[in-house]
């Protein structure tokens, strides 16, 4: 077994030992249980502490770190969100017959949790469907809810690439665009990624009032016309509101 793979395997062993214990554990005990030298166990646990997967106590012993609980919380929240959202997403698709998405912001990308259209059943977005946040209605909605520092971070990590003649590529104009989205409560990709496609999205909030996802519908410019736009916006916003209520959100 290659050394780097062996190290990863040992870290998982240590992680499981910490998780199975109902009390803090010393390096001596960890190394004995894992079949490692104290030097190796200490080195690996220090790496885990740096990443937040382990934590040193006042007694110079170790417990699981906050990162483990954070990851578990993300997973449970995503499952809860998808369960809460599915009936409303199905109703939205039945009403509009447009492609329906539920997505969240991960770093500078939008990850689809759910996708529903005439060719695809409701499916788990963890299969790797990702798009640049800045061009999508989902990304715009969620960025509009973020602080200015977060927006600056995304813009610093992601050059505003020009996909079509409608793509906003000026950072100052983009920030003004996000302010408008924040005021109106919905966003639109108006042919900014694909010239003949439009997408309308509205944010979903959890019980704490934090934006956790966004509902959107997409279609061709013939399907989402200027005449139909505001009626579609109202349906998308209403769906996002119902999901938010199911997640415990009280305006």
C-alpha positions in Angstrom: 0.0 0.0 0.0 1.4 3.4 -1.0 2.4 5.6 2.0 -0.1 8.3 1.3 -3.0 5.8 1.0 -1.8 4.1 4.2 -1.9 7.5 6.0 -5.5 8.1 4.8 -6.5 4.7 6.0 -4.9 5.3 9.4 -6.7 8.7 9.7 -10.0 7.0 9.1 -9.2 4.4 11.8 -8.4 7.3 14.3 -11.6 9.1 13.2 -13.7 6.0 13.9 -12.0 5.4 17.3 -12.8 9.0 18.3 -16.4 8.7 17.1 -17.0 5.4 18.9 -15.7 6.7 22.2 -18.1 8.4 24.7 -15.1 10.2 26.4 -11.9 11.9 25.5 -9.0 9.7 24.5 -5.2 10.1 25.1 -2.7 9.7 22.3 -1.3 6.6 24.2 -4.7 5.0 24.1 -5.4 6.0 20.5 -2.1 4.6 19.3 -2.6 1.3 21.1 -6.2 0.9 19.8 -5.1 1.8 16.2 -1.9 -0.3 16.3 0.3 2.7 15.6 3.3 4.1 17.2 2.7 7.1 19.5 4.7 9.3 17.1 2.6 8.3 14.1 -0.7 8.7 16.0 0.3 12.1 17.3 1.3 13.3 13.8 -2.0 12.1 12.2 -4.1 13.5 15.0 -2.4 16.9 14.7 -3.4 16.9 11.0 -6.9 16.1 12.0 -7.0 18.9 14.5 -5.7 21.4 11.9 -8.7 20.5 9.6 -11.2 20.5 12.5 -11.8 16.7 12.5 -10.3 16.3 16.0 -10.0 18.6 18.9 -7.6 18.7 21.9 -9.2 19.0 25.3 -7.9 20.8 28.4 -6.7 17.4 29.7 -4.4 17.0 26.6 -6.7 14.3 25.3 -8.7 14.2 22.1 -12.4 14.2 20.9 -14.1 14.6 17.6 -13.8 18.0 16.2 -16.6 20.4 15.0 -15.9 19.7 11.3 -17.4 16.2 11.7 -20.6 17.6 13.1 -20.7 20.3 10.5 -20.5 17.8 7.6 -23.2 15.6 9.2 -25.4 18.7 9.7 -25.0 19.6 6.0 -26.0 16.1 4.9 -29.0 16.0 7.2 -30.1 19.5 6.2 -29.8 18.6 2.5 -31.9 15.5 3.0 -34.5 17.5 5.0 -34.6 20.2 2.3 -35.1 17.7 -0.5 -37.8 15.9 1.3 -39.6 19.1 2.1 -39.2 20.5 -1.4 -40.2 17.5 -3.6 -44.0 17.8 -3.6 -43.8 21.6 -4.3 -41.3 21.1 -7.1 -43.6 18.5 -8.6 -46.5 20.9 -8.4 -44.5 23.6 -10.0 -43.5 21.4 -12.9 -47.2 20.3 -13.3 -48.3 23.9 -13.5 -45.6 25.3 -15.8 -44.1 22.3 -17.7 -40.7 23.9 -17.6 -37.5 22.4 -16.3 -37.5 22.7 -12.5 -34.4 22.9 -10.3 -33.5 23.0 -6.7 -29.9 24.1 -6.2 -27.5 25.4 -3.6 -24.3 27.5 -3.7 -21.0 25.6 -3.1 -18.0 27.9 -3.3 -18.3 29.5 -6.8 -20.6 26.8 -8.2 -24.3 26.0 -8.2 -24.9 22.3 -7.4 -28.3 20.9 -8.3 -30.0 18.9 -5.6 -33.1 18.1 -7.7 -33.9 18.3 -11.4 -37.2 17.7 -13.0 -38.2 17.9 -16.6 -40.1 15.8 -19.2 -37.1 13.6 -19.9 -35.7 13.1 -16.4 -37.4 12.0 -13.2 -36.7 13.8 -9.9 -33.1 12.9 -9.3 -30.3 13.6 -6.8 -28.1 16.4 -7.9 -25.1 14.9 -6.1 -24.3 13.2 -9.4 -22.1 16.2 -10.2 -24.3 18.6 -12.1 -22.6 22.0 -11.5 -22.7 25.4 -13.2 -20.9 28.7 -12.6 -22.8 30.6 -10.0 -22.6 34.1 -11.5 -24.6 33.3 -14.7 -27.4 31.2 -13.2 -30.6 32.5 -11.5 -29.9 30.2 -8.6 -26.4 31.5 -8.1 -27.5 35.1 -8.4 -30.3 34.7 -5.9 -28.0 33.2 -3.3 -25.2 35.6 -4.0 -27.6 38.4 -3.6 -28.4 37.1 -0.1 -24.7 37.0 0.9 -22.4 39.7 2.3 -20.4 42.0 0.2 -17.2 40.1 1.3 -18.6 36.8 0.0 -19.5 38.4 -3.3 -16.0 39.9 -3.6 -14.6 36.4 -2.9 -16.6 34.8 -5.6 -15.7 37.6 -8.1 -12.0 37.3 -7.1 -12.1 33.5 -7.7 -14.1 33.7 -10.9 -13.5 35.9 -13.8 -16.9 37.0 -15.2 -16.5 35.0 -18.4 -18.6 36.2 -21.4 -20.8 33.3 -22.5 -23.2 35.4 -24.6 -23.8 39.0 -25.6 -26.1 39.2 -22.5 -23.5 38.0 -19.9 -22.7 40.7 -17.3 -18.9 40.8 -17.3 -18.3 44.1 -15.4 -17.9 43.4 -11.6 -19.3 46.8 -10.6 -22.4 46.3 -12.8 -22.8 42.8 -11.5 -22.8 44.0 -7.9 -25.5 46.5 -8.8 -27.4 43.7 -10.5 -27.3 41.7 -7.2 -28.7 44.7 -5.3 -31.7 44.8 -7.6 -32.2 41.0 -7.1 -32.1 41.4 -3.4 -34.7 44.2 -3.5 -37.1 42.2 -5.8 -36.6 38.8 -4.3 -36.0 36.9 -7.5 -33.4 36.5 -10.2 -33.2 35.8 -13.9 -30.7 34.3 -16.3 -31.8 36.2 -19.4 -29.8 34.3 -22.1 -26.6 35.0 -20.1 -25.3 31.4 -20.3 -27.1 30.1 -23.4 -28.4 32.7 -25.8 -31.8 31.0 -26.3 -32.5 30.0 -22.7 -34.1 31.9 -19.7 -34.1 30.8 -16.1 -36.1 32.4 -13.2 -35.2 31.6 -9.5 -36.2 32.6 -6.0 -34.4 31.8 -2.7 -35.4 29.3 0.0 -34.8 30.1 3.7 -34.5 27.8 6.7 -35.9 28.3 10.2 -33.1 30.7 11.1 -33.8 32.9 8.1 -30.6 31.7 6.3 -30.7 31.2 2.5 -30.1 27.5 2.0 -31.2 26.9 -1.6 -33.0 28.3 -4.6 -35.9 27.1 -6.7 -35.8 27.9 -10.4 -37.4 27.0 -13.7 -35.8 27.2 -17.1 -37.0 27.1 -20.7 -36.5 28.6 -24.1 -37.2 32.2 -24.9 -40.3 31.0 -26.6 -41.5 29.3 -23.4 -40.5 32.1 -21.0 -41.7 35.1 -23.0 -41.8 38.7 -21.8 -45.6 38.4 -21.6 -45.5 35.2 -19.4 -42.5 36.3 -17.3 -44.1 37.9 -14.3 -46.7 35.1 -14.0 -43.8 32.6 -13.9 -41.9 34.7 -11.4 -45.0 34.7 -9.1 -45.2 30.8 -9.3 -41.5 30.4 -8.6 -41.6 32.8 -5.7 -44.7 31.1 -4.3 -43.0 27.7 -4.5 -39.9 29.0 -2.7 -42.1 30.5 0.0 -44.0 27.2 0.6 -40.7 25.3 0.8 -39.3 27.9 3.2 -42.4 27.6 5.4 -42.0 23.8 5.5 -38.4 24.4 6.6 -39.7 26.5 9.5 -39.1 29.9 8.1 -41.2 32.7 9.5 -40.8 36.1 7.6 
